[in-house]
Amino acid sequence: MGESAIDALVTELIHGRITRRQFVGRAVALGVSASGVAVLLDACGAASSSPTPTAVAPAANQTITIGQALDNYVATGLKSYIGAYPVNANIYEQLVRLNPDYSVSPWLAKSWTQNGNTVRFQLRSDVKFQDGSPLTATDVKYTFDRVAQGGGGLPMLGPNSTVIVDQYTLDVTPTATNYRLVEQIVHPEYAILKSGTVFGDPKNGTGPMIFGEYVKGDHITVTRNPGYWGPKPTATTITHKFIPDATSRTLALQGGQLDLAVDVARSAVAGLRSTPSLKVATAPVGQYQAFYINIHGTAPHDLGQDPAIRQAIETAIDRKGYINTVLAGLGEEVQTFLPPSILGSYASLVKGFSYDVSGAKSALDTAGWSVGSDGIRTKGGRRLSLTMVNGFPDAPTNQGAPEFVQAQLKAVGIDLQITTAPDSASYTSYLTQGAGDLFLETGNQNDGNAAFLPTIIFYRGQTFGNYPKYFGPGGAVDTDIAAALSAPSDSAAAQNVAMAMHEVVDNSKVFVQLAGLSRIYGLHSDIAGFVPHASNVNQNWATVYRTK
């Protein structure tokens, strides 16, 4: 059974057509893990006001407006994913799908087998594109060859990686040893296109929604796909409205301009919960807020090479205080950006740091950084001044964090200047140039591979991004991540990743986690069918509908 069967079960439960007991039995029969069933039940409970949902008839008006954050679509080129990423409007679908507990289920591919470094995929034969043409292995090869042209991505796809076996069968072989390919291609960057098309073209996806209109910086609108091969959406039209500021999104929700808002202002959550016409839904933990320290920079951004400065930064941050104030108590004090369900028991290998102002000052004293008359330290005539770059996924998402860190570091004698990037493209430009000492981000675990984030940020063996150039410690970190990519089991991969993160956090001290986060959504009480996903880029909006 494919992910469509799981989606159908969720829809049946939300609409009250089956009991929770029936849901559990059928989900287990479909291969969903026990933890996955629990996550789905919790999410369905958030989408309904009662423990056992009762049937609620959809309203006649099924036009829905969703408030998203900043529009970070790239308009052209091989890195353009309009309609798929970062806002996934459910136009396109992948071969496999990520479940809320980070397990992986079949989707456009009904099955797969691993033979060494090659994965053979067997496609469903009943899937059609929105223009009525059938999905075949030719479309998958076209899509993956396009990924290869753009650098190959995390799966390390090359021009000869994808080989057609027959109309519905194909083999995919990464250019280097990579046993995590199946978990990696759940990301919407690997969604399947109709051969010869690009993201944003009309009727070239297989998803439940059809591309309608995209206005840069304002909205993307999609309409119901009446010929969808899976469970049919109830909503006729969904408009994703781009509103960068969380407070503005929250006000638009309260004012009725939005039916649902992504990442509402955390300070407003208590008020939303107490408003009868509104409700709040919380996703499983998958998001994080952290900053990375530039350890390979050149002057003036070379101070991160000093291990005493990195230790002082780590121990000068009061994470609990940050969560209680800036995040209004809505966060978790953790030491790594990987969700608990990804690392499992191996998470204990990462020890992390405690808030210790005296220890931070002592580390700097010992390293020869003396406090000046203005409270900022100097050494050899150089002032201890750092620059934090804020801008991923956008500056408003990280509101309050730069100023909090600035005050915390000043207390131990470190001056922090803040550079605000206006959008993710500008942030990437700063990163590419290494034009900063600390780089602040709110990110997300967006595939089922434990090595997903460590590979992007710290693995100097990857060739498609700039993060490791400045943040990758090398040595044991590269060895452990390479071992994770070639590990025969998910458990072995998780252990290797935990070892890599131990080196990153505990020894190299290049990563400072502020908080683990759950995405928080605000909804009007007449919106039903919403099941929040731990990975927002894998969110299924097509189950959402109006009850009045």
C-alpha positions in Angstrom: 0.0 0.0 0.0 1.2 3.5 -0.7 1.0 6.7 1.2 -2.3 7.4 -0.4 -3.7 4.6 1.8 -2.4 6.3 4.9 -3.8 9.6 3.8 -7.1 7.9 3.2 -7.1 6.5 6.7 -6.4 9.9 8.2 -9.2 11.4 6.3 -11.6 8.6 7.4 -10.7 9.1 11.1 -11.0 12.9 10.9 -14.4 12.6 9.3 -15.5 10.1 11.9 -16.0 7.3 9.5 -13.8 4.9 11.4 -12.9 4.6 15.1 -9.5 5.1 16.6 -9.2 1.4 17.2 -10.0 0.7 13.6 -7.5 3.4 12.6 -4.7 1.7 14.7 -5.4 -1.7 13.3 -5.4 -0.6 9.7 -2.3 1.7 10.1 -0.3 -1.2 11.6 -1.4 -3.4 8.7 -0.1 -0.8 6.3 3.3 -1.0 7.9 3.2 2.2 10.0 5.4 1.9 13.1 3.9 2.1 16.6 5.5 5.5 17.2 4.2 6.6 13.8 0.6 5.6 14.7 0.9 7.5 18.0 2.1 10.6 16.1 -0.8 10.4 13.6 -3.3 9.9 16.3 -2.0 12.9 18.2 -2.1 15.0 15.0 -5.6 13.9 14.2 -6.7 14.8 17.7 -5.3 18.3 17.1 -7.4 18.5 14.0 -10.6 17.6 15.8 -12.2 18.9 19.0 -13.1 15.5 20.4 -11.2 12.3 21.2 -13.3 10.3 18.8 -14.2 12.6 15.8 -17.8 12.8 14.7 -18.7 13.2 11.1 -18.8 16.9 10.0 -20.2 17.6 6.6 -18.0 19.9 4.4 -19.4 23.3 3.7 -20.4 24.4 0.2 -17.6 27.0 0.1 -14.3 25.2 0.0 -12.0 28.1 -0.8 -9.2 28.3 1.8 -6.5 30.9 2.4 -3.3 29.9 4.3 -0.8 32.4 5.7 2.8 31.4 4.9 6.0 33.2 5.8 8.3 35.0 3.3 8.2 33.9 -0.3 11.6 32.2 -0.8 10.8 30.6 -4.2 13.6 30.8 -6.7 12.1 32.0 -10.0 14.3 30.3 -12.6 17.0 27.8 -13.1 17.7 24.3 -11.8 17.2 25.5 -8.2 13.7 26.7 -9.0 11.0 24.6 -7.3 7.9 26.8 -7.6 4.9 25.0 -6.1 7.1 22.4 -4.4 9.7 24.0 -2.1 10.0 25.8 0.3 6.2 26.1 0.3 4.8 22.7 -0.8 1.5 23.4 -2.5 0.9 19.7 -3.1 1.2 20.0 -6.9 4.0 17.5 -7.1 4.8 14.2 -5.4 7.9 12.1 -4.7 8.6 8.4 -5.2 8.4 8.0 -1.4 6.9 10.0 1.4 8.0 11.1 4.8 5.6 10.3 7.7 5.2 12.6 10.8 7.5 10.2 12.8 10.2 10.4 10.1 9.6 6.9 8.8 9.2 6.5 5.0 6.3 5.1 3.1 5.8 4.2 -0.6 4.1 6.9 -2.8 4.6 7.1 -6.5 6.9 4.1 -6.1 4.9 1.1 -4.7 8.1 -0.7 -3.7 11.9 -0.7 -3.8 14.8 -3.1 -3.2 18.4 -2.2 -2.2 21.1 -4.1 -4.0 24.5 -2.7 -2.9 24.6 0.9 -3.8 21.7 0.6 -6.3 18.0 1.0 -5.5 15.5 -0.5 -7.8 12.1 1.3 -7.8 8.8 -0.2 -9.0 6.4 2.6 -9.9 2.6 2.5 -9.5 0.9 1.9 -12.8 -2.3 3.9 -12.0 -0.8 7.4 -11.6 -1.5 10.1 -14.2 -0.2 13.7 -14.5 -2.7 16.5 -14.2 -2.8 16.7 -18.0 -4.0 13.0 -18.2 -0.7 11.4 -19.4 0.6 8.4 -17.4 3.6 8.5 -15.1 6.4 6.3 -16.4 10.1 5.6 -15.6 11.0 8.1 -18.3 9.6 11.0 -16.2 11.5 9.8 -13.2 14.8 9.6 -15.2 14.2 13.1 -16.6 13.6 14.5 -13.1 16.7 12.8 -11.5 18.9 13.7 -14.5 17.8 17.3 -13.9 18.9 17.0 -10.3 22.2 15.7 -11.5 22.6 18.7 -13.8 22.2 20.9 -10.7 24.9 19.1 -8.7 23.3 15.9 -7.7 22.0 17.0 -4.3 22.2 14.9 -1.1 21.5 11.7 -3.0 24.6 12.3 -5.1 22.9 11.7 -8.4 25.1 11.8 -11.5 24.2 11.8 -15.3 24.4 8.0 -15.4 22.8 7.3 -12.0 19.2 6.6 -13.3 18.7 3.7 -15.6 15.3 2.6 -17.0 14.6 -1.1 -16.7 11.1 -1.0 -18.2 8.1 1.3 -18.3 7.5 1.2 -14.6 10.9 0.0 -13.2 14.2 1.9 -12.8 17.5 1.6 -11.0 19.1 4.5 -9.2 22.8 4.4 -8.3 24.5 7.3 -6.4 27.9 8.5 -7.7 29.4 7.5 -4.2 28.4 5.0 -1.6 25.1 6.2 -0.2 22.6 3.8 1.4 20.4 6.6 2.6 19.0 7.5 -0.9 15.4 6.3 -0.1 15.2 8.5 3.0 16.7 11.5 1.1 14.3 11.6 -1.8 11.3 12.3 0.4 12.3 15.9 0.1 10.1 17.9 -2.4 13.3 19.0 -4.3 13.1 15.4 -5.7 9.4 15.6 -6.7 8.7 14.0 -10.0 8.1 16.3 -13.1 6.5 15.4 -16.4 9.4 14.9 -18.8 10.4 18.1 -20.6 8.8 20.5 -18.0 10.0 22.6 -15.1 8.4 23.4 -11.7 5.6 25.9 -12.2 4.5 24.7 -15.6 0.8 23.9 -16.0 -0.5 20.5 -15.2 2.9 18.8 -15.0 2.6 17.2 -11.5 0.8 14.2 -10.2 -0.4 15.8 -6.9 -3.9 16.5 -5.6 -3.7 20.2 -6.4 -3.1 21.9 -9.8 -1.0 25.0 -10.3 -3.2 28.1 -10.8 -1.3 31.3 -10.3 1.9 32.6 -8.7 2.5 36.3 -7.9 6.0 36.8 -6.6 6.0 38.0 -3.0 2.2 37.8 -2.7 0.7 34.4 -3.2 0.5 31.0 -5.0 -3.0 29.6 -5.7 -3.8 26.0 -6.5 -7.0 24.2 -7.4 -8.4 20.8 -6.9 -7.3 18.0 -9.2 -10.5 16.2 -10.1 -8.5 13.3 -11.7 -6.2 12.7 -8.7 -5.2 9.1 -8.4 -5.3 9.1 -4.6 -7.9 10.4 -2.0 -9.7 13.4 -3.6 -9.3 16.8 -1.9 -12.4 18.5 -0.6 -11.0 22.1 -1.0 -11.6 23.5 -4.4 -9.1 26.3 -4.1 -6.2 26.9 -1.7 -4.3 30.2 -1.7 -1.0 30.4 0.1 -0.6 34.0 1.1 3.0 35.2 1.8 3.1 37.3 5.0 6.7 37.5 6.3 6.0 38.7 9.9 4.6 36.3 12.4 2.6 38.9 14.2 1.1 40.2 11.0 0.1 36.6 10.1 -1.5 36.2 13.5 -3.4 39.4 13.2 -4.6 38.4 9.7 -5.9 35.1 11.2 -7.7 36.9 14.0 -9.2 39.4 11.5 -10.6 36.7 9.3 -8.3 37.3 6.3 -6.7 33.9 6.8 -8.3 30.5 7.5 -5.0 29.0 8.7 -1.7 30.6 9.6 1.7 28.9 9.7 4.2 29.7 12.5 1.9 32.1 14.5 3.6 34.5 16.9 4.4 32.4 20.0 3.5 35.3 22.3 0.0 35.1 20.9 -0.6 31.4 21.3 -2.4 31.7 24.7 -4.7 34.3 23.3 -5.5 32.1 20.3 -6.3 29.1 22.5 -8.7 31.2 24.6 -10.6 32.5 21.5 -13.7 30.3 20.8 -13.6 30.9 17.1 -9.9 29.8 16.8 -7.8 26.8 17.7 -4.1 25.9 17.7 -2.4 22.9 16.2 1.2 21.8 17.1 3.4 19.7 14.9 5.7 17.0 16.3 9.2 18.4 17.0 11.3 18.7 13.8 12.3 22.3 13.8 15.3 23.9 15.5 16.8 27.4 16.1 20.6 27.6 16.3 23.7 29.3 15.0 26.9 28.0 13.6 30.4 29.4 14.3 32.7 30.2 11.4 35.9 28.3 12.1 37.6 28.7 8.7 37.1 32.4 8.1 39.6 35.0 7.1 40.0 38.4 8.8 37.9 40.1 10.0 35.9 36.9 10.4 38.6 34.6 11.8 38.0 34.9 15.6 35.9 31.7 15.5 39.1 29.8 15.0 39.9 30.4 18.7 38.5 27.4 20.7 38.3 29.6 23.9 35.9 32.0 22.1 33.8 29.1 20.9 33.6 27.6 24.4 32.7 31.0 25.9 29.9 31.4 23.3 28.5 28.0 24.1 28.4 28.5 27.8 27.3 32.1 27.8 23.9 31.3 26.3 21.0 30.8 28.8 18.8 28.5 26.7 16.1 28.1 29.3 15.9 31.9 29.7 15.7 32.2 25.9 12.8 29.7 25.7 10.9 31.3 28.6 11.2 34.9 27.2 11.7 35.1 23.5 9.8 31.8 22.7 7.1 32.4 25.4 7.9 29.0 26.9 7.2 27.2 23.6 10.4 25.4 22.9 12.6 22.5 24.2 16.1 22.8 25.7 18.1 20.4 23.6 21.7 20.3 22.4 21.4 19.1 18.8 19.2 19.9 15.8 18.1 16.4 15.2 14.6 15.4 16.4 14.5 12.8 19.2 12.9 10.2 16.9 15.8 10.4 14.5 18.7 9.6 16.9 16.8 7.5 19.4 18.9 6.3 22.4 22.1 7.5 20.6 21.1 11.1 21.4 22.8 10.6 24.8 26.2 10.6 23.1 25.8 14.3 22.6 26.5 15.9 26.0 26.3 19.6 25.2 26.9 22.5 27.5 25.2 24.2 30.5 24.7 27.9 31.1 27.9 28.9 32.9 28.8 32.6 32.8 31.7 32.2 35.2 33.1 29.4 33.0 32.7 31.5 29.9 34.6 34.4 31.5 37.3 32.0 32.8 37.9 30.5 29.3 38.4 33.9 27.8 40.7 35.0 30.8 42.8 32.0 30.4 43.2 32.6 26.6 44.4 36.1 27.2 41.3 38.1 26.4 41.3 41.0 28.9 38.2 43.1 29.8 38.5 46.7 28.5 37.1 49.9 30.0 33.9 49.5 28.0 33.4 45.9 29.2 34.5 44.4 25.8 37.6 42.2 25.8 40.7 42.8 23.8 43.9 40.8 23.0 47.0 42.1 21.4 45.2 45.3 20.5 42.3 43.5 18.8 38.8 43.9 20.1 36.6 40.8 20.6 33.9 41.8 18.2 31.8 39.3 16.2 29.2 39.6 13.5 26.0 37.5 13.5 24.2 37.1 10.2 20.4 36.6 10.5 18.3 35.6 7.6 17.4 31.9 7.2 14.8 31.1 6.3 14.1 34.8 6.8 15.0 37.4 9.4 11.4 37.7 10.8 11.3 34.0 11.7 14.3 34.6 14.0 12.8 37.7 15.6 14.2 38.3 19.1 17.0 35.8 18.8 19.9 38.1 17.6 19.2 40.6 20.4 19.0 38.0 23.1 22.4 36.4 22.0 23.9 39.9 21.7 23.0 40.7 25.4 24.2 37.3 26.6 27.6 37.6 24.9 28.1 41.2 26.1 27.8 40.0 29.7 31.0 37.9 29.2 32.8 40.7 27.2 32.0 39.8 23.6 30.7 42.5 21.3 28.1 41.2 18.8 27.1 43.2 15.7 24.0 42.0 13.9 23.6 41.9 10.1 20.1 41.3 8.9 19.8 39.7 5.5 16.5 40.7 3.8 15.8 37.2 2.3 17.3 33.8 2.0 19.2 34.6 -1.2 21.0 37.5 0.5 21.8 35.2 3.5 23.2 32.7 1.1 25.4 35.4 -0.4 26.8 36.3 3.0 27.4 32.6 3.7 29.1 32.0 0.3 31.6 34.8 1.1 32.1 33.8 4.7 31.1 37.3 5.6 30.2 36.7 9.2 31.3 34.9 12.4 27.9 33.5 13.6 25.1 32.4 11.2 21.7 32.2 12.8 19.0 29.9 11.3 15.7 28.3 12.0 15.8 25.0 10.1 14.0 21.7 9.9 14.7 18.0 9.6 13.1 17.5 6.2 13.9 13.9 5.3 14.1 10.5 7.0 17.9 10.3 6.9 19.7 10.9 10.2 22.6 12.4 8.3 20.5 15.0 6.5 21.4 18.1 8.4 25.0 17.1 9.4 25.8 16.3 5.8 24.5 19.7 4.6 26.2 21.8 7.4 29.3 19.9 8.5 30.4 17.2 6.0 33.4 18.4 4.0 32.9 15.4 1.7 29.9 17.0 0.0 30.3 19.3 -3.0 27.0 21.0 -3.4 27.0 23.7 -0.6 29.0 26.2 1.2 28.3 25.4 4.8 31.1 22.9 5.4 33.6 25.3 4.0 33.1 27.5 7.1 31.6 25.2 9.7 33.0 21.7 8.9 35.6 20.5 11.5 36.8 17.7 9.2 38.5 14.7 10.6 36.3 12.5 12.8 33.2 14.4 11.7 33.7 13.5 8.1 34.6 9.9 8.9 31.4 9.4 11.0 29.1 11.1 8.5 30.6 9.0 5.6 30.0 5.9 7.7 26.4 7.0 8.3 25.8 7.3 4.6 27.2 3.9 3.9 25.7 2.2 7.0 23.6 -0.9 6.2 20.9 0.0 8.7 19.1 3.1 10.0 20.2 2.2 13.5 23.9 2.1 12.5 23.5 5.4 10.6 21.9 7.0 13.7 24.8 5.9 15.9 27.4 7.3 13.4 25.5 10.6 13.2 25.4 10.9 17.0 29.1 10.3 17.1 29.6 13.1 14.5 27.4 15.5 16.5 29.3 14.7 19.7 32.4 15.9 17.9 30.7 19.0 16.5 29.0 20.1 19.7 31.2 18.7 22.5 34.7 18.8 21.1 34.8 21.3 18.1 32.1 23.6 19.7 31.1 24.9 16.3 27.3 24.6 16.8 25.1 26.4 19.3 21.5 25.2 19.7 19.1 27.7 21.1 16.0 25.5 21.1 14.2 22.6 19.6 10.8 23.8 18.2 7.4 22.5 17.2 5.7 24.5 14.4 2.6 26.1 15.8 -0.4 26.7 13.5 -3.5 28.9 14.1 -6.8 27.8 12.6 -10.4 29.0 12.5 -12.7 26.5 14.3 -14.5 25.7 11.0 -11.3 24.3 9.5 -11.0 20.5 9.7 -8.8 17.8 8.3 -5.4 19.5 9.1 -2.7 17.0 10.3 0.5 19.0 11.1 3.7 17.4 9.9 7.1 17.6 11.7 8.5 18.7 8.3 6.6 21.7 7.0 8.0 21.1 3.4 6.3 17.7 3.5 2.9 19.1 4.8 -0.2 17.7 3.2 -2.7 20.6 2.8 -5.0 18.6 0.5 -6.8 17.1 3.5 -7.9 20.5 4.8 -11.6 21.5 4.4 -14.3 23.8 5.7 -17.2 22.7 7.8 -19.2 25.9 7.5 
